[in-house]
Amino acid sequence: MTEIQRLLTQTIDDINQREKRDNRPRFSISFIRKHPGLFVAMYAALLATLVVMLLSETLIGSVWLLVVLFIVFNAFFFFDVNPRYRYEDIDVLDFRVCYNGEWYNTRFVPPSLIESILQSPKVEAEQKARLKKMIATKGELSFYDIFTLSRPAPAPASTAAVSVS
């Protein structure tokens, strides 16, 4: 593991711990706060369906099924999951992207990580120069930008001279 990978992994672990990113579902009423109209509409639709089912001779026997399904589907909205960030997920496009998105492209690294890389004697001068160039070009850097530092630098494009006779 290179020094940049180690520092990046350490930063990711710190973020996971600080933000309680552990892939565990937690009960939360944020759904009600974010979507109060939808919450009220869900219960209004349940009551309307319940009334229709109770007044119907053929559906009254399956009211319990409606209540159970509503509770199960409704419980889904009251749990939040904070997905854990992992170094191994950077630059990997698979099912995990559906779960936690491309966080490594949209989330900026803390300035302390950049300082740690620039101050570390274990990081090569070429990588530090590339990092400084990235900062000058982009300003804020994402986790993916730092991840690319651990790769070899791309070879400069060679221009072939064409002679005209």
C-alpha positions as CSV (number, residue, x, y, z in Angstrom):
1,M,0.0,0.0,0.0
2,T,1.4,3.4,-1.0
3,E,1.5,6.3,1.3
4,I,-1.3,8.1,-0.6
5,Q,-3.5,5.0,-0.3
6,R,-2.8,4.8,3.4
7,L,-3.6,8.4,4.0
8,L,-6.7,8.2,1.8
9,T,-7.9,5.0,3.6
10,Q,-7.3,6.7,7.0
11,T,-9.4,9.8,5.9
12,I,-12.2,7.5,4.7
13,D,-12.2,5.6,8.0
14,D,-12.3,8.9,9.9
15,I,-15.3,10.1,7.9
16,N,-17.1,6.7,8.4
17,Q,-16.6,6.9,12.1
18,R,-17.5,10.6,12.4
19,E,-20.7,10.3,10.3
20,K,-21.7,6.9,11.7
21,R,-21.5,5.3,8.3
22,D,-21.8,1.6,9.2
23,N,-24.4,0.2,6.8
24,R,-26.9,-0.3,9.6
25,P,-30.5,0.8,9.3
26,R,-31.5,3.4,11.9
27,F,-35.0,4.5,12.8
28,S,-35.6,8.1,11.6
29,I,-38.5,10.4,11.1
30,S,-36.7,12.4,8.4
31,F,-39.2,11.1,5.9
32,I,-42.0,12.9,7.7
33,R,-40.0,16.1,7.9
34,K,-38.9,16.0,4.2
35,H,-42.3,14.8,2.7
36,P,-45.1,15.7,5.1
37,G,-47.7,15.9,2.2
38,L,-46.8,12.4,1.0
39,F,-46.9,11.1,4.5
40,V,-50.5,12.4,5.0
41,A,-51.5,11.2,1.5
42,M,-50.3,7.7,2.4
43,Y,-52.5,7.5,5.5
44,A,-55.5,9.1,3.7
45,A,-55.2,6.5,0.9
46,L,-55.0,3.7,3.5
47,L,-58.1,5.0,5.2
48,A,-60.0,5.3,1.9
49,T,-59.0,1.8,0.9
50,L,-59.8,0.5,4.3
51,V,-63.3,2.0,4.2
52,V,-63.9,0.5,0.7
53,M,-62.7,-2.9,1.8
54,L,-64.8,-2.8,5.0
55,L,-68.0,-1.9,3.0
56,S,-67.4,-4.6,0.4
57,E,-68.7,-8.1,1.0
58,T,-65.9,-9.8,-1.0
59,L,-62.9,-7.8,0.3
60,I,-63.7,-7.6,4.0
61,G,-62.0,-10.9,4.6
62,S,-58.6,-9.6,3.3
63,V,-58.5,-6.4,5.4
64,W,-55.8,-7.9,7.5
65,L,-53.6,-8.3,4.4
66,L,-54.0,-4.6,3.6
67,V,-53.0,-3.6,7.1
68,V,-50.0,-5.9,7.2
69,L,-48.8,-4.8,3.8
70,F,-49.2,-1.1,4.7
71,I,-47.2,-1.6,7.9
72,V,-44.4,-3.4,6.1
73,F,-44.2,-0.9,3.3
74,N,-44.5,2.1,5.6
75,A,-41.8,0.8,7.9
76,F,-39.4,1.0,4.9
77,F,-39.7,4.9,4.9
78,F,-38.8,5.2,8.6
79,F,-35.3,3.8,8.3
80,D,-32.2,5.5,7.1
81,V,-29.0,3.7,6.1
82,N,-25.7,5.5,6.0
83,P,-23.6,3.5,3.6
84,R,-19.9,3.0,4.5
85,Y,-17.4,4.5,2.3
86,R,-14.6,2.2,1.2
87,Y,-11.3,2.7,-0.6
88,E,-12.0,-0.4,-2.7
89,D,-15.2,1.2,-4.1
90,I,-13.3,4.1,-5.7
91,D,-13.4,3.8,-9.5
92,V,-15.6,0.7,-9.4
93,L,-18.9,0.8,-11.2
94,D,-21.1,-2.0,-10.0
95,F,-24.2,-2.5,-7.9
96,R,-22.7,-0.6,-5.0
97,V,-23.1,2.6,-7.0
98,C,-26.8,2.1,-6.8
99,Y,-26.6,1.9,-3.1
100,N,-24.2,4.7,-2.2
101,G,-23.7,6.6,-5.5
102,E,-20.4,7.7,-6.8
103,W,-19.5,9.5,-3.6
104,Y,-15.8,9.5,-4.5
105,N,-16.6,11.9,-7.4
106,T,-19.0,14.2,-5.6
107,R,-17.4,14.5,-2.2
108,F,-14.4,16.8,-1.7
109,V,-11.4,15.7,0.4
110,P,-10.7,17.6,3.6
111,P,-7.8,20.1,3.3
112,S,-6.0,18.1,6.1
113,L,-5.6,15.1,3.7
114,I,-4.0,17.4,1.0
115,E,-1.6,18.8,3.6
116,S,-0.7,15.3,4.9
117,I,0.2,14.3,1.4
118,L,2.2,17.4,0.7
119,Q,4.1,17.1,4.0
120,S,4.7,13.4,3.9
121,P,8.3,12.4,3.1
122,K,7.1,9.0,1.8
123,V,5.2,10.7,-1.1
124,E,7.3,11.1,-4.3
125,A,8.1,14.6,-5.6
126,E,6.4,13.8,-8.9
127,Q,3.1,13.0,-7.1
128,K,3.3,16.1,-5.0
129,A,3.8,18.2,-8.2
130,R,0.8,16.5,-9.8
131,L,-1.2,17.3,-6.7
132,K,-0.2,20.9,-6.7
133,K,-1.2,21.1,-10.4
134,M,-4.6,19.6,-9.7
135,I,-5.2,22.1,-6.9
136,A,-4.2,25.0,-9.2
137,T,-6.5,23.6,-12.0
138,K,-9.6,22.4,-10.1
139,G,-9.4,24.1,-6.7
140,E,-11.3,21.5,-4.6
141,L,-10.4,17.9,-5.1
142,S,-12.6,14.8,-4.9
143,F,-11.5,11.5,-3.5
144,Y,-11.2,10.2,-7.0
145,D,-8.7,12.9,-7.8
146,I,-6.5,11.8,-4.9
147,F,-7.0,8.2,-5.9
148,T,-5.6,8.9,-9.3
149,L,-2.3,10.2,-7.7
150,S,-1.5,6.6,-6.7
151,R,-1.5,5.5,-10.3
152,P,1.4,6.1,-12.6
153,A,1.4,9.4,-14.5
154,P,0.1,9.2,-18.0
155,A,2.7,9.4,-20.7
156,P,2.8,12.6,-22.6
157,A,1.3,12.4,-26.1
158,S,4.1,12.3,-28.6
159,T,3.7,14.5,-31.7
160,A,5.2,13.1,-34.8
161,A,6.8,15.5,-37.2
162,V,5.4,15.3,-40.7
163,S,7.7,16.3,-43.5
164,V,6.2,18.0,-46.5
165,S,8.1,17.6,-49.7
